[in-house]
Amino acid sequence: MATEVDPEEDIARAICSDHYDGERYSSSLFKGQNTSVSRLAIVPLEDSWDLFRRKVEKPPDRTLEQIGTINVGSLKEIGINHLTNTELSVQPDPQPNYDSHAIIPQKISKGLANKIIDELVKHDPMS
């Protein structure tokens, strides 16, 4: 079994213009398998803006609009309490120049994705 990120840790997900139109969030932000996230214990939120701009943003088509954060334990609880009783985990997946990279390997349904999005703490860009 792969190593899992501690339930006490918080993770961050880049919210880009292809998943958010300024009003609504698309379930595709979390829907699917192997969803990329960043571990805030390794790269704190204030440094995640630059990290996500370097690793995720692809202007002009895909711009970083917000960052969503959630506790790993809370994420797991959302999965267990969902209709499908999905056991979610977060696994470290360090990449070159991106030590904080991790994945949620399980396949996430549209309904579960929407529940996760509802529970995210959304952060606007720091000016």
C-alpha positions as CSV (number, residue, x, y, z in Angstrom):
1,M,0.0,0.0,0.0
2,A,1.2,3.5,-0.9
3,T,2.1,6.0,1.8
4,E,-0.8,8.3,2.8
5,V,-0.6,11.9,3.8
6,D,-1.5,12.4,7.5
7,P,-5.2,13.3,8.1
8,E,-4.1,16.3,10.1
9,E,-2.5,17.9,7.1
10,D,-4.2,20.4,4.8
11,I,-4.0,20.3,1.0
12,A,-4.6,22.9,-1.7
13,R,-6.1,22.6,-5.1
14,A,-5.5,25.2,-7.8
15,I,-8.8,26.6,-9.1
16,C,-8.2,27.8,-12.6
17,S,-10.5,29.5,-15.2
18,D,-11.3,26.1,-16.8
19,H,-13.0,25.0,-13.6
20,Y,-14.4,28.3,-12.4
21,D,-16.2,31.0,-14.3
22,G,-16.2,33.6,-11.5
23,E,-19.5,32.4,-10.1
24,R,-19.8,28.6,-10.4
25,Y,-17.3,25.8,-9.9
26,S,-17.2,22.9,-12.3
27,S,-17.3,19.4,-10.8
28,S,-14.3,18.6,-13.0
29,L,-12.2,20.4,-10.4
30,F,-12.2,17.1,-8.5
31,K,-14.1,14.6,-10.7
32,G,-12.0,11.7,-12.0
33,Q,-9.0,9.9,-10.8
34,N,-5.5,11.0,-9.7
35,T,-6.5,14.5,-8.8
36,S,-3.4,16.7,-8.2
37,V,-3.1,18.7,-5.0
38,S,-0.4,20.3,-3.0
39,R,0.6,19.7,0.6
40,L,0.5,22.9,2.6
41,A,2.8,21.3,5.2
42,I,5.6,21.5,2.6
43,V,4.6,24.6,0.7
44,P,2.5,27.1,2.7
45,L,-0.6,28.8,1.2
46,E,1.2,32.1,0.7
47,D,3.9,30.4,-1.4
48,S,1.3,28.2,-3.3
49,W,0.3,31.1,-5.6
50,D,3.7,31.3,-7.3
51,L,3.9,27.5,-7.3
52,F,0.6,27.0,-9.0
53,R,1.3,29.9,-11.4
54,R,4.5,28.1,-12.5
55,K,3.1,24.5,-12.6
56,V,-0.6,24.8,-13.4
57,E,-1.4,28.1,-15.1
58,K,-1.3,28.3,-18.9
59,P,-2.3,31.8,-20.0
60,P,-4.4,33.0,-21.6
61,D,-6.5,29.9,-21.7
62,R,-6.0,28.7,-18.1
63,T,-5.4,31.2,-15.4
64,L,-5.2,30.7,-11.6
65,E,-8.4,32.3,-10.1
66,Q,-8.4,30.9,-6.6
67,I,-6.9,28.3,-4.3
68,G,-9.1,25.8,-2.5
69,T,-7.9,24.3,0.7
70,I,-9.3,21.4,2.8
71,N,-8.1,19.2,5.6
72,V,-7.2,15.6,4.6
73,G,-9.3,14.2,7.5
74,S,-12.3,16.2,6.4
75,L,-11.8,15.1,2.8
76,K,-11.8,11.4,4.0
77,E,-14.9,12.0,6.0
78,I,-16.8,13.6,3.1
79,G,-16.0,10.5,1.0
80,I,-17.1,8.0,3.7
81,N,-20.4,10.0,4.3
82,H,-21.2,10.2,0.6
83,L,-23.8,7.9,-0.9
84,T,-21.1,5.8,-2.6
85,N,-19.1,5.5,0.7
86,T,-15.9,6.3,-1.1
87,E,-12.6,5.8,0.9
88,L,-10.5,8.7,-0.2
89,S,-6.8,9.1,0.5
90,V,-4.1,11.6,-0.4
91,Q,-0.8,10.1,-1.5
92,P,2.5,12.0,-1.7
93,D,3.7,12.2,-5.4
94,P,6.7,14.6,-5.4
95,Q,7.6,15.9,-8.8
96,P,10.8,17.7,-10.0
97,N,10.8,21.2,-8.4
98,Y,7.4,20.4,-6.9
99,D,8.0,18.5,-3.7
100,S,4.6,19.2,-2.3
101,H,2.7,17.5,-5.1
102,A,0.3,14.8,-4.0
103,I,-2.7,12.9,-5.6
104,I,-6.1,11.7,-4.6
105,P,-5.9,8.4,-6.5
106,Q,-9.5,7.3,-6.2
107,K,-12.1,7.9,-8.9
108,I,-14.3,10.7,-7.7
109,S,-17.9,11.0,-9.0
110,K,-19.5,14.2,-10.0
111,G,-21.8,14.2,-6.9
112,L,-18.8,13.6,-4.6
113,A,-16.8,16.2,-6.4
114,N,-19.5,18.8,-5.8
115,K,-19.6,17.9,-2.1
116,I,-15.9,18.4,-1.8
117,I,-16.1,21.7,-3.6
118,D,-18.8,22.9,-1.2
119,E,-16.5,22.2,1.7
120,L,-13.4,23.9,0.2
121,V,-12.1,27.1,1.8
122,K,-11.7,29.3,-1.2
123,H,-8.8,31.8,-1.2
124,D,-8.6,34.8,-3.6
125,P,-5.3,35.9,-4.9
126,M,-3.1,37.9,-2.6
127,S,-2.5,41.4,-3.9
